[in-house]
Each structure stands twice: as C-alpha cells, then as structure tokens.
Amino acid sequence: MDILERCDIMGDSRNKWKNIGVTEKFNVAFEGIFETIRTERHMKFHCFCTIIIFILSLFLDIGKNEALAIIISVSLIWIAELFNTAIESCVDMVTEKYHPLAKRAKDIAAGAVLITAINALFVGYIVFEKKIVLNMKDMFYLMKSSYQHTVLSIFVLIIVIVICIKAISGKGTALRGGFPSGHSALATSILTLVTSQTNNPKIFFLTLVLTILVIHSRIEGKIHTFFETMVGAFLGWAVTYLILVIVNL
C-alpha cells in the first residue's frame, strides 16, 4: 500500500469521524486509551501508578495547589504516552524497514515520555515526602470518624478498578458492557455497606433483592454474561469488605 492510498484511507476515517454521534465519539476516544493500555507495557505501569497516586491523594491532607500539580503531572504522562504510541503507529504504518528518520521520530517521542515521568517523580516526592508519614494516623481517623468519606472512597476505588480491568481485558467500553460488570460491583458494595450498618434482617433482605435485580437486569439485557456479573459482584464485595476491615482495625 503506497502513501496515496494510505492518505485516502485517513481521509475516509476523518469523514466517518465527523458523522458519528457525540456518545460514539466518547466511546472511540475511550477505545483509543484502552487500546494503548492493552498493547503497551509502559501504559499498564502508568495505569497502576495512577491508581496508587489517586489513593494516596484521596486519603492524605493535600492542598488545592498540590492536588492540581499531581493532576497535571499524571495527565501529562498519559498524554505523552498516548502521543508516543500514536507516533509509533504512524511510523510503522508508513514503513516497516529501518530508517534514520523513523528512529529519530520514535526516540524523540520516547524522550517526551521520559521528561514527563521525571517531572511526575519530582512532583510526587515534593508532595508526598512528609505527608505519607505525618498524615497516616489522620487518614485512619478520618475514615473511622466519617462514614461518608469511607463510602465515597470505596465507590471511587471500585469504579477505577473496574475501568482499568476493562481496559486490560479489552472487553466492553468504560461505561457499558465488558469484563467485569461495574453495576454488579457497585450493587454488592452497597449490599456489604448496608449489612455492616444494620442488624435488621428486613433491611438486609430488601437490599439483597435489589442487588439481585440489578445483576439480573445486566444479564437479561444481554449487557453482561453471568460470569462477568459474578466477577463484578465478588470484586465489589471484596474491595468494600477489605476497606471496612482496614478502617475498623
């Protein structure tokens, strides 16, 4: 395939992009991110580090300026890695043979990722150096004294884990379908939270019925398989139970 044919294909792709709906554009954008996570080992590592940084930022006493610095640094790493992957794909599309300019393009793109990673390391060190030790006790006190913070943290963590697993497994989109079922995870999380707060069997069974209805609706609507909903349900229970145990230590 020569360059002109490739340009025609790119032109057709741009026309198709203009004609799709807003929701589909979001799905396409998410798919680009997921594809990078699935195929690039470095992006998997960035995803893991992002989860760790998010958890630390959520529980530690971080000011607005520090939070903004972390958000910008993490975003820059993701953006640089996405551009790096895109540049590598474009170079490989044009030529599969060794060429000095192709090597130069890939090396420069990799250098951009390296700079953003070093910047993030410095920012993380400056922000978390003393706060991890000094605020560890305050974090557990906040979790124990404020049930709302605990619940919010659990929900956010479950959503992040589900999206990352979907990206790695390559099934479904961030908002619909795939492995595992996010709705089932949140439903069983709520069931676990309610169970931990009440001794009334009527409330427990009512919440259990609602949880089963949520899981059944995902299967009945053919959005998820039985296995996907069961894995999601186990994930929601496991994350919620683990955090509740840590908070109550």
ABEGO torsion letter per residue (X at the ends): XBAAAAAAAAAAAAAAAAABBAAAAAAAAAAAAAAAAAABAAAAAAAAAAAAAAAAAAABBBBAAAAAAAAAAAAAAAAAAAAAAAAAAAAAAABABBBAAAAAAAAAAAAAAAAAAAAAAAAAAAAAAAAAAAAAAAAAAAAAABAAAAAAAAAAAAAAAAAAAAAAAGBEBAABEEOBBAAAAAAAAAAAAAAAABABAAAAAAAAAAAAAAAAAAAAAGABBAAAAAAAAAAAAAAAAAAAAAAAX
